[in-house]
Amino acid sequence: DTGVSQDPRHKITKRGQNVTFRCDPISEHNRLYWYRQTLGQGPEFLTYFQNEAQLEKSRLLSDRFSAERPKGSFSTLEIQRTEQGDSAMYLCASGLSGPGSPLHFGNGTRLTVT
Amino acid sequence: DQQVKQNSPSLSVQEGRISILNCDYTNSMFDYFLWYKKYPAEGPTFLISISSIKDKNEDGRFTVFLNKSAKHLSLHIVPSQPGDSAVYFCAASSSGAGSYQLTFGKGTKLSVIP
């Protein structure tokens, strides 16, 4: 078990640029989640995949955000035309199916939009 | 509208004493509750969970208590150790929601003083 891996750890970009983050989940896990965390808040749900299917999106996920999980393994989260309000920690988590099954989080990608 | 509330932003405890972290929820559909610990610059790490059919779950120094009628849960750490100093998040999910997404509180920062 190598854990959930996220890349990059930090990203600084200028307003209006596009950014893409990558997440490699724990290989046995069929569920993959993206969360966003801002200062003083808990993680907030953005979207989740079961295998390659994106099954739910939060209203927080504006149309500038898109997530993919092309072969049911790694996932990417792209933000187009970044805004300063997008500055946050983006966390990826994976887990097994079933209620109460804990999610395992990566160390996140910290995005700073200047 | 916060469905999971951690009303104490911070807590200081002497090493060897008990730490009690509290969490309240408002959504009656929640039936799984989890505690996560987060160190700076790392993702949240799963600690312990409890389902709504139980009122107590224990794992080593960590015990979670659930009071369904009060919609309240607490995490007890006995004895507290300096390495327990971290931010603790309470999270909840509903088996009725297909995504089993976790809804987090804002966290409580625990400081264990040697």
Interface residues (C-beta under 8 A of the other chain):
Chain A: V4 R31 Y33 G40 Q41 G42 P43 E44 F45 Y48 L55 E56 L91 A93 G95 S97 G98 P99 G100 S101 P102 L103 H104 F105 G106 N107 G108
Chain B: V4 D31 Y32 L34 Y36 A41 E42 G43 P44 T45 F46 S49 S51 F89 A91 S93 S94 S95 G98 S99 Y100 Q101 L102 T103 F104 G105 K106 G107
